[in-house]
Amino acid sequence: MTPRDEDEAPRRGKQPRRGSSRDLPGDEQPDDPREGRRGFSSIGEARAYTPRGRTVAERGRLPRTGSRNADPFRPALQVLDGGESGQRTRGRGRPAEQPPAPRENKADKPRESKAGKTRESKTDRTRESKADKPRGGRTDKPRAADRLRERQPERRERETPSRTGNARTGNARTGNGGAGPRRTVASRPKPVPAEPPKLANSTRRLRLGTVLALSLFVTIGVRLVVLQVATSPEEAESLLKLRENRLSTVALPAPRGSILDRDRHVLAHSVEARYVYVDPENEALREDVAGTAAKLAPLLGIRQSELLEDMGRKQVLGKWLKFRYLARGVPVAVADEIEELGLPGIYTHSDERRDVPGRDLAANLIGFTGDDHHGLEGLEARYDDLLHGTDGKRVFEVGTGKKLNLPIPSGFQQETPARPGSSLQLTIDQDLQYQVQRVLNTAGRKQNATVGSAVVLDIKTGEVLAQASYPPYNAADAEKYDADERIDAASSIVTDPGSSHKAFIFGAALQEGLIKPDELIEIGPAIKKGDTKFEDTHPQDTGTRMTLPGLMAYSSNVGTILIADRLGKEKVYEYQRKFGLGKATGEGMPGEAAGELLEPEDWSGSSYGSVPIGHSVSATLIQMAAGFGAIANDGVYIQPHLIKATISGEDGEVTPADAPETHRVLDTDVARQLRLIMEAVVDVDGGTGGAAAVQGYRVAGKTGTGKMLIDGQYTSHNASSFIGMAPADDPRYVIGVSMDVREGGGGDVAAPAFSEMMNYTLLHNHVPPSGSKVPKFKIKE
């Protein structure tokens, strides 16, 4: 094979579809053997063959990296055509040996193009120019025709090599590291491996995800608009019904506040309990309702027939009830037994039960609550909003089937916690309340009283230390008693106060200066007003001159009417109001009666006799005791009250009750003069209140005998009472006792009970005995 001439046109094929091999920098080999500069080789100038044997035209630039058709995983097979071959020289200045000239082979001659001519490649011209150019020298300027030919795109024909012996020219490197002479090399194209799979395009993937997300949001938005705007009322109603059927609500009762005495002893409080309820729609329950009721009846203490009725299906407003109470306030131990039975459709839940440790202690004041933990009577009802707190609720999604009304573990659940109620601190003294109730119950049974009441007031503060009613009842089992037996008699029963009203007439006349403490008033056995004759229980001869203590001790009707005549009906009415009659005291009990006064314009002829002695007047015992409290408190009226403070159920903060209303009724000297006159009732021989005396203490008070009003009608019984204060020289407490009996006055019925109650009250509160003796009273001239 003969070496190819330098001027011979290179063999050309068609333009390959794949890029040429990259001309590696530093691989150029100098043509001058004297220039042995390291790193130069003509491999960058050779024509590169693709693995399929196609040539790639050299255009004087590197192929694009990252090209789609580039194959980075294998080296390109390069065949140098007309260039130098051989290894790079390892030393500087050592020329490369020239290889022997190969023989010419016809098969290596370039093929002619369709035009019949071969074209000179740009690479050949470049090699020629480099070979002729000395290192560092300057070459002649190329001809214009050559430059024009270089700019034109070269047309290549596809060259189909022969399978058997068609050889291509190329470079062969010498083994000694130097550049060898140019020679042709017959080579066979290597097989091409499969092209690796295309990698995913991250930009395209991001765009596709964005489009999908936006489509999803648009779909949801359109659906929401359709549901809210385009849904028909029928569809909306069906959706609401579906929601209601899937959601269940269970109330979370708020812990109810306690009722405490003045020293925070518990009078009533709530304890942990359970409530038992049934799901009437439970399929397993429907199979044996009677058997389930038979097992529950002895545990709940409810008749089986009542349980069967409660466990029956019931429809309300087109919906079948899924929740019905069977019992409230069930003890925890009983509820645990029911749970152990595992009865289908029967469930228990946390609850509370109102407990009254004292049973009947202050029961008429405290009252009781219902099954729904709301107060029904007494202070429980009056302050229900304060004590009850705010109930919470739990809303949850329920399942279907046998476990109906049980929450789905992963379903919707929403809980609103309950806010506990506040506690109520009363002014009541637990120990004193017990003793007052004991004495009143004993006296009531002894006197065969139909009803009775007692009140103990602290005259310095207006606090009610005890308030009892007869007969008592057990607040823990209130349903067994009639409503009349559960009322608080001291604040709800009105009676004619009777002679105890006379103390107000004497005080008004003294305050107005119409009588003197040492004045003598002439009386007789009786006096007539209008068409009514008023007589004394201790009749005196006509013209008898009696002192004010004498008139008070013998409870003279005639003497009191004569004093009232000096006052006049307007003043009588005015002082009645000042002493607190005619309106409720506002002590805190619900349903407190206001009593009734006869206004001056309504007086008749007999009213001038009946009103001063406590008839044609109605009042409660608490009203009369508060009026006597003004006399004991040096003439200043203080509103009686039962509430001392409230205690927050959340943080325990104590809030004192509002200060009671006060106003002056009598001057201090007048009040003291009146108290001295009233001591004669207890200390004068033959006085009406001798049984009210307390050993070691001076006592001032007044007996009273009137009639009890029921539905506007007077009863045939006597409303016998005694209201007094001690120590009379420096009063601390006022006690009022009243009982409705068939016969007997206040001195016989109520005064003994007063004495026992006052004795305990003074000793219990460590009140020292009186420091002076009762003066001798002059009764009449």
C-alpha positions in Angstrom: 0.0 0.0 0.0 1.5 3.3 -1.2 1.4 6.3 1.0 -1.1 8.9 0.1 0.0 12.0 -1.5 -0.3 15.2 0.5 -2.2 16.9 -2.2 -4.5 14.0 -2.8 -8.1 14.7 -2.0 -9.2 12.9 1.1 -11.8 10.2 1.0 -15.2 11.4 1.9 -18.5 10.0 2.7 -21.8 11.6 3.5 -22.1 13.9 6.5 -22.4 11.7 9.6 -25.4 12.2 11.9 -23.4 12.0 15.0 -20.8 14.6 16.2 -17.1 14.2 15.6 -14.7 13.3 18.3 -13.5 16.2 20.4 -10.1 17.6 19.4 -8.2 17.3 22.5 -6.0 20.2 23.4 -2.4 19.4 23.6 -2.5 16.5 21.2 -1.2 18.4 18.1 2.1 16.9 16.9 4.5 19.3 15.1 5.5 18.4 11.6 9.1 19.5 12.1 10.9 16.6 13.7 13.3 19.1 15.3 10.5 20.4 17.4 10.0 17.8 20.0 7.8 19.8 22.1 5.8 17.7 24.5 2.0 17.5 24.3 1.7 18.2 20.5 0.1 15.6 18.2 -2.0 15.7 15.1 -4.7 13.5 16.6 -6.8 16.6 17.2 -6.6 17.4 13.5 -7.5 14.0 12.2 -10.9 13.2 10.9 -12.9 11.2 13.5 -14.9 8.2 12.6 -18.0 7.2 14.4 -18.3 3.7 15.7 -20.4 2.9 12.6 -17.5 3.9 10.4 -18.9 7.2 9.3 -16.5 10.2 9.0 -17.3 13.5 10.7 -16.1 16.7 9.0 -13.8 18.8 11.1 -15.1 22.4 11.1 -12.5 23.9 13.3 -14.5 23.7 16.6 -15.2 21.4 19.4 -18.4 19.4 19.3 -21.1 20.4 21.7 -20.9 18.6 25.0 -24.1 17.3 26.4 -25.3 16.8 22.9 -28.2 14.5 22.6 -26.4 12.1 20.3 -23.0 12.2 22.2 -21.9 9.0 23.8 -20.0 9.8 27.0 -19.6 6.2 27.9 -17.2 5.0 25.3 -14.2 6.6 23.5 -14.7 7.4 19.9 -12.8 5.4 17.3 -10.7 7.9 15.4 -8.9 7.2 12.2 -6.5 9.8 11.0 -6.6 10.5 7.3 -3.5 12.1 6.0 -2.2 13.2 9.3 0.5 12.1 11.6 0.3 9.3 14.0 2.2 8.0 16.9 2.6 8.6 20.6 3.5 11.9 22.1 7.1 12.7 22.7 8.2 12.4 26.2 11.2 14.7 25.9 11.7 18.2 24.7 13.7 18.8 21.4 13.8 15.1 20.4 12.4 14.7 16.9 10.1 11.8 16.1 11.2 9.1 13.8 9.5 8.9 10.4 7.8 5.7 9.6 8.5 3.9 6.3 6.3 4.9 3.5 3.6 2.5 3.0 2.7 1.1 -0.3 -0.2 2.5 -2.1 -3.4 0.5 -2.0 -6.2 1.1 -4.3 -8.7 0.3 -1.7 -7.4 3.3 0.3 -7.9 5.8 -2.4 -10.6 8.2 -1.8 -13.8 7.7 -3.7 -15.1 10.3 -6.0 -18.2 12.2 -5.2 -21.1 12.3 -7.6 -19.5 15.2 -9.4 -16.5 12.9 -10.1 -14.1 14.9 -8.0 -12.6 14.7 -4.6 -12.5 17.6 -2.4 -9.7 18.7 -0.3 -10.7 18.7 3.3 -10.1 21.5 5.7 -8.2 19.2 7.9 -5.7 18.3 5.2 -5.0 21.9 4.4 -4.5 22.6 8.0 -2.0 19.8 8.3 -0.2 21.0 5.3 0.1 24.5 6.6 1.4 23.3 9.9 3.9 21.0 8.3 5.3 23.8 6.2 5.3 26.4 9.0 8.4 26.5 11.2 7.8 26.7 14.9 7.4 30.3 15.9 7.4 31.3 12.3 4.8 32.9 10.1 3.0 31.2 7.2 2.0 32.8 4.0 -1.5 34.1 3.7 -3.9 31.4 2.2 -5.4 32.0 -1.1 -8.9 33.4 -1.5 -10.1 30.3 -3.2 -8.9 28.2 -0.4 -10.6 30.4 2.2 -13.8 30.3 0.2 -13.6 26.6 0.1 -13.1 26.4 3.8 -16.2 28.4 4.6 -18.5 26.3 2.4 -20.2 23.4 4.1 -18.6 20.2 3.0 -20.8 17.7 1.3 -20.2 14.2 2.5 -21.3 11.0 1.1 -22.1 8.0 3.2 -19.3 5.5 2.9 -20.2 1.9 3.2 -17.1 -0.1 4.1 -16.7 -3.6 3.0 -17.2 -6.3 5.6 -14.2 -8.3 4.5 -11.3 -6.1 3.6 -12.1 -2.5 3.2 -9.5 -0.6 5.3 -9.5 3.0 6.3 -6.5 5.2 6.8 -5.5 6.3 10.2 -2.6 7.0 12.5 -0.5 4.5 14.3 1.4 5.5 17.4 5.0 4.5 18.0 5.8 2.6 21.0 8.8 4.6 22.1 6.8 7.7 23.0 7.8 9.7 19.9 5.8 10.7 16.9 6.0 8.2 14.0 5.7 8.8 10.3 2.3 9.0 8.7 1.0 5.7 7.5 -2.3 4.2 6.6 -3.9 1.8 9.0 -6.5 -0.7 8.0 -9.1 -0.9 10.8 -12.4 -2.6 11.3 -15.3 -0.6 12.9 -16.2 -1.8 16.4 -19.8 -2.8 17.3 -21.8 0.1 18.8 -23.4 -0.6 22.3 -27.1 0.4 22.9 -27.7 4.0 23.7 -28.5 4.5 27.5 -32.0 5.4 28.5 -32.9 9.0 28.5 -32.9 10.7 32.0 -36.1 12.3 33.4 -36.5 16.0 32.7 -37.0 17.7 36.1 -38.5 20.9 34.5 -41.1 18.9 32.7 -41.9 16.9 35.8 -42.3 20.1 37.9 -44.6 21.6 35.3 -46.7 18.5 35.2 -47.1 18.4 39.0 -48.1 22.1 39.1 -50.8 21.5 36.5 -52.1 18.5 38.4 -52.2 20.4 41.8 -54.0 23.4 40.2 -56.5 21.1 38.6 -57.2 19.5 41.9 -57.8 22.9 43.7 -60.0 24.1 40.8 -62.1 20.9 41.1 -62.5 21.3 44.9 -63.4 25.0 44.5 -66.0 24.3 41.8 -67.5 21.6 44.0 -67.7 23.9 47.0 -69.4 26.6 44.9 -71.9 23.9 43.6 -72.6 22.8 47.2 -73.1 26.3 48.5 -74.8 27.9 45.6 -76.2 25.4 43.2 -77.4 22.8 45.7 -81.1 22.5 45.9 -82.9 22.9 49.3 -83.8 19.2 49.2 -80.1 18.2 48.8 -79.0 20.6 51.5 -81.6 19.2 53.9 -80.5 15.6 53.1 -76.9 16.6 53.8 -77.9 18.1 57.2 -79.8 15.0 58.1 -76.9 12.8 57.1 -74.6 14.9 59.3 -77.0 14.8 62.2 -77.3 11.1 62.0 -73.6 10.7 62.0 -72.9 13.1 64.9 -73.8 12.5 68.6 -73.7 15.0 71.4 -73.1 14.1 75.0 -73.5 16.8 77.7 -70.7 17.3 80.1 -72.3 18.5 83.4 -70.4 21.3 85.1 -69.4 20.5 88.7 -71.9 22.3 90.9 -70.6 24.6 93.6 -71.0 23.8 97.2 -73.1 25.5 99.9 -71.0 26.2 103.0 -71.6 27.7 106.4 -69.8 30.8 107.7 -66.8 28.6 108.7 -66.8 26.7 105.4 -68.3 23.6 106.7 -70.2 21.8 104.0 -73.9 22.0 104.1 -74.5 20.7 100.6 -72.1 19.6 97.9 -71.8 17.3 94.8 -70.1 14.0 94.9 -69.0 11.7 92.0 -71.7 9.5 90.6 -72.8 7.9 87.3 -75.8 8.2 85.1 -77.2 5.2 83.3 -78.7 5.6 79.8 -80.0 3.4 77.0 -79.8 3.4 73.3 -83.3 2.2 72.3 -82.2 1.7 68.7 -79.6 -0.9 69.6 -80.4 -4.1 67.6 -79.1 -6.5 70.3 -81.2 -4.7 73.0 -84.4 -5.1 70.9 -84.0 -8.8 71.0 -84.4 -9.0 74.8 -85.7 -5.8 76.3 -87.6 -7.5 79.1 -84.6 -9.5 80.2 -82.4 -6.4 80.3 -85.0 -4.4 82.3 -85.3 -7.3 84.8 -81.6 -7.2 85.5 -81.5 -3.5 85.9 -84.5 -3.0 88.1 -83.0 -4.3 91.4 -79.8 -2.4 90.8 -81.4 0.9 90.1 -84.3 0.6 92.5 -86.7 1.3 89.7 -89.7 -0.9 88.8 -89.3 -3.0 85.8 -92.4 -1.6 84.1 -90.9 1.9 84.3 -87.7 0.7 82.8 -89.5 -1.0 80.0 -91.3 2.2 79.2 -88.1 4.2 79.1 -86.3 1.6 77.0 -89.0 1.6 74.4 -88.4 3.2 71.0 -89.6 6.8 70.7 -89.8 9.1 67.8 -89.5 12.9 68.3 -89.8 15.3 65.3 -89.4 12.5 62.9 -86.2 11.1 64.5 -85.8 8.0 66.5 -84.2 8.7 69.9 -80.8 7.1 70.4 -80.3 8.4 74.0 -82.6 8.2 77.0 -81.7 8.5 80.7 -82.6 5.6 82.9 -81.2 7.0 86.2 -79.2 9.9 87.4 -76.9 10.1 90.4 -76.2 6.4 90.6 -73.5 5.4 93.0 -70.2 4.5 91.4 -70.3 1.0 92.9 -73.7 0.3 91.4 -72.6 1.6 88.0 -69.6 -0.7 88.1 -71.9 -3.7 88.6 -74.0 -2.6 85.6 -70.9 -2.3 83.5 -69.8 -5.8 84.5 -73.1 -7.2 83.2 -72.3 -6.0 79.7 -76.0 -5.4 78.8 -76.4 -4.5 75.2 -77.5 -0.9 74.6 -77.0 0.1 78.3 -74.2 2.5 79.1 -73.0 4.6 82.0 -71.2 8.0 82.1 -69.7 10.3 84.6 -72.2 12.2 86.7 -72.6 13.8 90.1 -75.0 13.5 92.9 -76.0 16.2 95.4 -75.2 15.2 98.9 -76.4 16.9 102.1 -74.3 15.7 105.0 -76.6 17.2 107.6 -79.7 15.7 106.0 -82.3 18.0 107.6 -79.8 20.6 108.8 -80.8 24.0 107.2 -82.7 21.9 104.6 -85.5 24.5 104.4 -82.8 27.1 103.5 -80.7 25.1 101.2 -83.4 23.4 99.2 -82.6 20.7 96.7 -81.8 20.0 93.1 -83.4 18.0 90.3 -82.1 15.2 88.1 -80.7 17.8 85.8 -78.6 19.3 88.6 -80.6 22.5 88.7 -81.9 23.9 91.9 -85.6 23.5 92.5 -86.1 25.1 95.9 -84.3 27.2 98.5 -80.9 28.7 98.0 -80.2 26.0 95.4 -82.9 27.6 93.2 -82.2 31.2 94.1 -78.5 31.0 93.2 -78.7 28.3 90.6 -76.9 30.3 87.9 -74.0 30.9 90.3 -73.8 27.3 91.6 -74.4 25.4 88.4 -71.7 26.8 86.3 -71.6 26.2 82.5 -72.1 22.8 81.1 -69.7 21.5 78.4 -70.5 19.0 75.6 -68.7 16.4 73.5 -69.7 16.0 69.9 -68.4 12.9 68.1 -68.9 10.9 65.0 -70.6 7.6 65.7 -70.6 4.3 64.0 -73.4 2.0 63.0 -74.4 -1.5 64.1 -74.3 -2.9 67.5 -71.9 -0.2 68.8 -74.2 2.6 67.9 -73.5 5.9 69.8 -69.9 4.9 70.4 -67.3 7.2 68.9 -65.3 6.2 65.9 -61.6 6.2 66.9 -60.5 8.3 64.0 -63.7 10.1 63.4 -64.7 13.7 64.2 -64.5 14.7 67.8 -65.0 18.0 69.5 -65.1 18.7 73.2 -66.0 21.9 75.0 -64.9 21.6 78.7 -67.4 22.5 81.4 -66.8 25.4 83.7 -67.4 24.6 87.4 -69.9 26.6 89.4 -69.0 28.8 92.3 -69.6 27.9 95.9 -71.9 29.8 98.2 -70.7 30.8 101.7 -73.6 31.5 104.0 -73.7 33.5 107.3 -75.2 30.4 108.9 -73.4 28.9 111.9 -73.7 25.2 111.5 -73.6 24.4 115.3 -76.0 27.2 116.2 -78.3 26.1 113.4 -78.4 22.6 114.7 -79.3 23.7 118.3 -81.9 26.1 117.1 -83.5 23.4 115.0 -83.4 21.0 117.9 -85.1 23.4 120.3 -87.7 24.4 117.8 -88.6 20.8 116.9 -88.9 19.9 120.5 -91.2 22.9 121.3 -93.2 22.3 118.1 -94.0 18.7 119.0 -94.7 19.7 122.6 -97.1 22.4 121.5 -98.7 20.4 118.7 -97.8 23.2 116.3 -98.7 23.0 112.7 -95.8 25.1 111.6 -93.0 27.1 113.3 -89.9 29.1 112.7 -86.9 30.7 114.4 -84.4 33.3 113.4 -81.1 34.4 115.0 -79.6 37.7 113.9 -76.3 39.4 114.6 -77.5 42.9 115.2 -74.1 44.5 114.5 -73.8 43.0 111.0 -77.3 41.9 110.1 -76.0 38.4 109.4 -78.5 35.5 109.8 -76.7 33.0 112.1 -79.6 30.5 112.1 -82.9 30.2 110.4 -85.0 27.1 111.1 -88.4 25.8 110.2 -90.8 23.3 111.7 -91.4 20.5 110.7 -88.0 19.7 109.2 -87.4 17.5 106.1 -84.6 15.6 104.7 -83.2 17.5 101.7 -81.4 14.3 100.5 -84.8 12.7 99.9 -87.0 15.8 99.2 -89.4 14.1 96.9 -91.0 12.2 99.8 -92.2 15.5 101.4 -95.1 17.8 100.5 -94.3 21.3 99.2 -95.8 22.8 102.4 -93.3 20.9 104.5 -90.3 22.1 102.5 -91.0 25.8 102.7 -88.9 28.2 104.8 -91.4 29.4 107.3 -89.4 32.4 108.6 -89.4 34.1 105.2 -92.5 32.8 103.4 -95.3 32.6 106.1 -97.0 35.8 107.0 -99.0 36.3 110.1 -100.5 39.1 112.1 -97.5 40.0 114.4 -99.9 40.8 117.2 -98.6 42.5 120.3 -94.9 42.4 119.2 -95.9 45.2 116.8 -96.5 47.4 119.9 -92.8 48.0 120.3 -92.8 49.9 117.0 -95.6 52.2 118.1 -93.8 53.0 121.4 -90.6 53.7 119.6 -92.2 56.0 117.0 -94.0 58.0 119.8 -90.7 58.3 121.8 -88.9 59.4 118.6 -91.5 62.0 117.8 -91.5 63.3 121.4 -95.2 62.5 121.9 -94.5 60.5 125.0 -91.9 60.6 127.8 -90.1 57.5 129.2 -91.5 58.2 132.7 -94.9 59.4 131.5 -98.1 58.0 133.0 -101.0 57.2 130.7 -104.6 56.9 131.9 -106.3 53.7 130.7 -109.4 51.7 131.2 -110.4 48.0 130.7 -111.4 48.6 127.0 -111.6 51.1 124.2 -113.9 51.3 121.1 -112.7 52.2 117.6 -115.3 52.3 115.0 -117.7 49.4 115.6 -115.0 47.3 117.4 -114.3 47.1 121.1 -110.7 46.4 122.0 -110.0 44.9 125.5 -106.9 44.1 127.5 -105.8 40.7 128.6 -104.9 42.3 131.9 -107.9 44.7 132.3 -107.4 47.7 134.4 -110.0 49.9 136.0 -111.1 53.0 134.3 -108.8 55.9 135.1 -105.8 53.7 136.0 -102.6 55.6 135.3 -99.9 53.3 134.1 -96.2 53.8 133.2 -94.8 52.9 129.8 -93.0 49.8 131.2 -96.3 48.8 132.8 -98.2 49.1 129.6 -95.5 47.1 127.8 -95.2 44.4 130.5 -98.9 43.7 130.5 -99.2 44.3 126.7 -102.0 46.8 127.1 -104.1 47.2 123.9 -105.9 50.2 125.3 -102.6 52.1 126.2 -101.1 51.3 122.8 -104.1 52.5 120.9 -104.1 55.8 122.9 -100.4 56.3 122.0 -101.1 55.6 118.3 -103.9 58.2 118.4 -101.2 60.8 119.2 -99.1 59.6 116.3 -101.9 59.5 113.7 -102.2 57.1 110.9 -99.7 58.7 108.6 -96.9 58.5 111.2 -97.9 54.9 112.1 -97.6 53.9 108.5 -94.3 55.9 108.1 -92.6 54.1 111.0 -94.0 50.7 109.9 -92.0 51.2 106.7 -88.9 52.4 108.6 -88.9 49.3 110.7 -88.9 47.2 107.5 -92.5 46.1 107.2 -94.5 46.0 103.9 -91.5 44.9 101.8 -89.3 41.9 101.5 -86.0 42.1 103.4 -84.0 40.7 100.5 -82.1 38.3 102.8 -81.5 36.0 99.9 -84.3 33.4 100.1 -86.4 32.9 97.0 -90.1 33.5 97.3 -89.8 35.8 100.3 -93.1 37.3 101.2 -93.3 41.1 101.5 -96.1 41.2 104.0 -98.9 43.8 103.8 -99.6 47.1 105.4 -102.8 49.1 105.4 -102.2 52.4 103.8 -103.6 55.5 105.6 -106.2 56.2 103.0 -107.5 52.7 103.5 -108.0 52.9 107.2 -111.5 52.5 108.5 -112.9 53.3 111.9 -111.7 50.1 113.5 -108.3 50.4 111.8 -107.3 53.0 114.4 -107.6 50.2 117.0 -106.5 47.1 115.1 -103.4 48.5 113.3 -101.5 49.7 116.4 -101.8 46.4 118.2 -100.6 44.4 115.3 -103.8 43.4 113.5 -104.7 44.4 109.9 -101.0 44.0 109.4 -99.1 41.0 108.0 -95.4 40.3 108.3 -92.9 37.5 108.3 -90.8 36.5 111.2 -87.6 37.7 109.5 -89.2 41.1 109.0 -90.1 41.4 112.6 -86.7 40.2 113.8 -85.0 42.8 111.6 -87.2 45.6 113.0 -86.2 44.5 116.5 -82.6 44.5 115.3 -82.9 48.3 114.7 -83.9 48.8 118.3 -81.0 46.6 119.5 -78.5 48.4 117.2 -79.1 51.8 118.8 -81.8 52.7 116.2 -80.0 51.7 113.0 -81.7 49.2 110.8 -79.4 46.7 109.0 -80.8 44.6 106.2 -80.7 40.9 107.2 -78.8 38.7 104.8 -77.8 35.0 104.4 -75.0 35.3 101.9 -71.5 36.0 103.3 -69.4 35.5 100.1 -69.0 33.5 96.9 -66.0 31.3 96.1 -65.0 30.9 92.5 -65.0 27.3 91.3 -62.0 27.9 89.0 -59.5 29.7 91.0 -61.0 29.8 94.5 -61.2 33.6 94.6 -63.4 34.8 97.5 -65.8 37.6 96.7 -67.6 39.1 99.7 -71.3 39.8 99.3 -72.6 43.3 98.8 -72.8 45.4 101.9 -76.4 45.3 103.4 -78.6 48.4 103.2 -78.9 50.4 106.4 -80.9 53.4 107.6 -81.6 55.1 110.9 -85.0 54.6 112.5 -84.5 55.9 116.0 -82.1 58.1 117.8 -79.6 56.2 120.0 -81.0 57.5 123.2 -84.5 56.7 122.1 -83.5 53.1 121.2 -81.9 52.7 124.6 -85.0 54.0 126.4 -87.2 51.7 124.4 -85.0 48.7 125.3 -85.3 49.5 129.0 -89.0 49.7 128.7 -89.1 46.3 126.9 -87.0 44.6 129.7 -90.1 45.0 131.9 -91.8 42.3 129.7 -89.4 39.7 131.0 -88.6 41.0 134.5 -91.8 42.4 135.9 -93.9 39.9 137.9 -96.9 39.0 135.9 -95.4 40.2 132.7 -96.2 38.4 129.5 -92.6 37.3 128.7 -91.3 36.0 132.0 -90.5 32.6 130.5 -88.0 34.3 128.1 -85.5 35.1 130.9 -81.9 33.9 130.5 -79.8 33.3 133.6 -77.1 35.9 134.0 -78.2 38.1 131.1 -80.6 41.0 130.8 -83.2 40.3 128.2 -85.6 42.8 126.4 -88.4 41.6 124.1 -92.0 41.4 123.4 -94.6 38.7 123.1 -97.1 38.5 120.3 -100.3 36.6 119.5 -101.9 37.0 116.1 -103.4 34.9 113.3 -101.8 33.2 110.5 -102.9 34.0 107.0 -103.4 31.3 104.4 -104.5 32.3 101.0 -105.8 35.6 102.4 -107.8 33.9 105.1 -107.1 33.9 108.8 -106.8 30.5 110.5 -108.5 29.7 113.8 -105.1 29.0 115.4 -102.9 31.5 117.2 -99.6 32.7 115.7 -97.8 32.9 119.0 -94.4 34.6 119.0 -91.6 36.1 121.1 -88.9 38.4 119.8 -86.1 39.6 122.1 -82.5 40.7 122.4 -79.7 40.1 124.8 -77.8 41.3 126.6 -80.3 44.2 126.9 -77.7 46.6 128.2 -75.4 45.9 125.2 -77.3 43.7 122.7 -75.5 41.3 120.5 -78.2 39.0 119.2 -81.9 39.1 118.3 -83.9 35.9 118.3 -87.4 35.5 117.0 -89.6 32.4 117.6 -93.1 31.8 116.2 -95.4 28.8 116.2 -98.9 28.3 115.0 -100.8 26.5 117.8 -104.4 25.8 118.6 -104.2 27.8 121.9 -101.7 29.7 123.9 -100.0 33.0 123.6 -96.4 34.0 122.8 -95.4 34.0 126.5 -96.4 30.4 127.0 -95.6 28.9 123.6 -92.6 30.8 122.2 -90.9 32.4 125.1 -89.5 29.2 126.7 -88.0 28.2 123.3 -86.5 31.7 123.0 -84.8 31.4 126.4 -83.1 28.1 125.5 -82.0 29.3 122.1 -80.6 32.6 123.4 -78.8 30.9 126.3 -76.9 28.7 123.8 -76.2 31.5 121.4 -74.6 33.7 124.1 -72.5 30.9 125.5 -71.5 29.6 122.1 -70.2 33.0 121.1 -68.6 33.6 124.5 -70.6 36.7 125.3 -69.9 37.7 128.9 -72.9 38.1 131.3 -74.5 41.4 131.9 -72.5 43.7 134.1 -75.5 45.4 135.7 -78.8 44.4 137.3 -82.2 45.1 135.9 -83.7 48.2 137.5 -87.0 48.0 139.4 -89.9 49.0 137.2 -92.8 51.1 138.4 -96.0 49.7 136.8 -98.7 52.2 137.7 -99.3 55.1 140.0 
